[in-house]
Amino acid sequence: MASNTGENEVGLRKITDMTRLISLLILALHFYYFCYEAFQDWHLTSKISDRILEKIADSRLFTTFNKTKLIALSFLVISLVGVKGKKGESFNFRQGLTQILIGLLVYFCSSVFLKMDVAVTIRTVLYILASSTGFLLIMSGGSVFSRLILASLSTDIFNKENETFPQFEQLISNEYSINLPAEYRYKSRKRRSWINVINPFRGLLVSGSPGSGKTYFVFRHIISQHIEKGFSMFVYDFKYDDLTLLAYKSWLDNQGTSKVPFEFYTINFDDLSRSHRCNPLDSAGMVDITDAVESARTILMGLNREWIKRQGDFFVESSINFMTAIIWFLRRYQDGEFCTLPHVIELMQTDYDRLFTVLRAEKEIEVLINPFVTAYLNDAMQQLEGQVGSTKIALARLASPQLYYILSGNDFTLDINDPAAPKIVCMGNNPQKIQVLGAVLSLYITRLVKLVNQPGKLKSSLVFDEFPTIYLNNMDTLIATARSNKVATTIGIQDFSQLKKDYGKEYAEVIMNITGNIISGQVSGETAKQLSERFGKIMQSRTSLSINRMDTSISKSQQLDSAIPQSTISSLSSGEFVGFVADNPDQRIDLKGFHSKFVPLKNEGDSSKHQIELPVVRNVTPNIIQQNYLQIKRDVEGIVESEIARIMGDPSLRYLLIKKLGH
């Protein structure tokens, strides 16, 4: 096969050389015939050549001046078709075309030299030189075309066009969906598309570094569209009051659209006049002692984030048991009238003699409190302080009149999706007070999630901005089990490493992997790597150029490569997002992955024109806050005194008195 190819190439080269030789011969005959007088002067004629020329002339070859030049040019063009020059990057189309055009101009306009009023030999020499120069320029320009690299090598140095892929463009909407308009590039063209989160109950994870556009392009649409569709809603607003104002405006815009009117509540620890009050340990929500255990774990883990990775440790679990006992005692005392977090904190500060005597009188917490009583009676004070002291120190951070005021009221309950009293609740954090406020808000959210995730309730939407700043131990369970209860969960994080730092690697990976919908702005490192791997690979075209001393070769291939590489995710612009959406059995989305730039909705132009403020709930003065603070202390003192009096007055209970108690 190789020998046949070699023979073909040799034969083609011979034909090309012969054709070029014929064109040169015809051009030489043209010079001899039309410049015969000069050839006579140079004594370059003979009778034999003249006879041959006469025979050729009889074939009407020389009937016109340019006929032979055109024939010579035709044979030259034919010879150039078979030329295979060594290809190179230095040759270009413009260079060859320029040479050919100049050559044609010189070749056909050289006849002007024959009309010059000079000696015949001089004008003949000038004519032959000009025609030959034009002929050579045409031949040189034609050979350039055979050396051109015709394959279109990509000029896209970042391979962006090769990484584009078709995306879902139709709008699919239902009574639960979140629909975000977008545009994307595919084969050098911009196309419009829709990001259809048609099943938000499978969880939505929104990630992106600060400034990537999570709030403007994603969160505000989730809030406004879900409120418009009749969802009860909880919003954790880390940078209060950005999301709260969006929720409040959407609530105002949609008032009167539902059969049962929604109420709007907000918790804010900075401006107490614009904040409602709510007791997260409300007795109505404390059904059994496991609720107290869960509440104690949440508040302590929120205050001591390093304890999250030490769950099961003796001193960690001792602190949880101690706080559980106090919570459940207050829940049982007078049917939970004083069951609030401020009362828990204040009761915990009571001296051990009276505290353990009072707690021992409640049979349901006897098992929990017994190890502490034993340690106290046996003078194991170092162990006791290790068990109890860390709890008291942690909770002491919450002992402020402002926190006490918010936590001891009861303006609303946390069952936001109660069909009889649906609510929209927004809770604001303060980046300057993350550790303290984050723990309190974690308690609110833990109680709220348990009340929301129940059958027979309204559809609800839970939005968590900057989720790692709070502690919620059962978020994976919520996403996995809340679909049937119509609870849509949206989690906002900046980066996977942030979630891993605060919750631990295993829990963070569960959150990342369990969410069915993912929208991510610019992220880097491990987060970008995980997203890139989740996208998989697409077929991409490759063209390679190989140049050596003897030859130039071009090869084309197609290979599977990352649809969205890690480097692309790390360099996304603000408002540019990648991700996946989940579908339903009756609403299929074939193209679930996307890499798009989100665009504003048509009706968003007026949103910034009308600045609104949250309403004043009540006029709160420093005196009111202080009086509430002192009242809680008086309540706790009264509880202890009344319980001690009851125990001492009952002969059957006197054995509960701690022996160290003064008589």
ABEGO torsion letter per residue (X at the ends): XAAAAAAAAAAAAAAAAAAAAAAAAAAAAAAAAAAAAAAAAAGABBAAAAAAAAAAAAAGAAABAAAAAAAAAAAAAAAAAABBBBBBAABBAAAAAAAAAAAAAAAAAAAAAAABBBBAAAAAAAAAAAAAAAAAAAAAAAAAAAABBABBBBABAAGAAAABBBBBABBBBBAABBBBBBBBBBGGBBBBBBBBBABAAAEBBBBEBBGAGAAAAAAAAAAAAAAAAGBBBBBBBABOAAAAAAAAAAAAAABGABABBBBBBBBBAABAAABBBBBAABAAABABAAAAAAAAAAAAAAABAAAAAABGBAAAAAAAAAAAAAAAAAAABGGGAABBAAAAAAAAABBAAAAAAAAAABAAAAAAAAAAAAAAAAGBAAAAAAAAAAAAAAAAAABBAAAAAAAABBABBABAABAABBBBBBBBBBAAAAAAAAAAAAAAAAAAAAAABBBGBBBBBBBBBGAAABBBAAAAAAAAAAAAAGBBBBBBBABAAAAAAAAEAAAAAAAAAABABBBBBBBBEAAAAAAAAAAEBBBBBBBBBBBBAABBBBBBBBBBBBABBAAAAAABBBGBBBEBBBBBAABBBABABBBBBBBBBAAAAAAAABBBBBBBABBBBAAAAAAAAAAAAAAAAAAAAAAAAAAAABAAAAAABBAABBX
